[in-house]
Amino acid sequence: MGYIEIMPTTKNLVIRARVDSRLKKDSEAVLAKLGLSAGEAIRMFLAQITLKKGLPFDVSLPRKNNDDILMSATKRQAILDRLQAD
């Protein structure tokens, strides 16, 4: 894993990327259900980057105070029950 190679051809560029075999297999299964090839999905992704002038989704680090979001539903409910009991 780890590199992207761009190779010019007479009409287009070819982009090669190393990815984990499981990721490739799983993503291609999803794309097949959508009627898309990996190449079509990558072209769509690049088109969205161009249109949005950035990534077409948010990329951020988790906030420090998100413990309540990461807790299981059972744990959150127990905390709420304790607060209501007080």
Sequence and secondary structure as in RCSB ss.txt:
>XXXX:A:sequence
MGYIEIMPTTKNLVIRARVDSRLKKDSEAVLAKLGLSAGEAIRMFLAQITLKKGLPFDVSLPRKNNDDILMSATK
RQAILDRLQAD
>XXXX:A:secstr
   EEEEE SSSEEEEE   HHHHHHHHHHHHHTT  HHHHHHHHHHHHHHHTS SS      TT HHHHS HHH
HHHHHHHHHH 
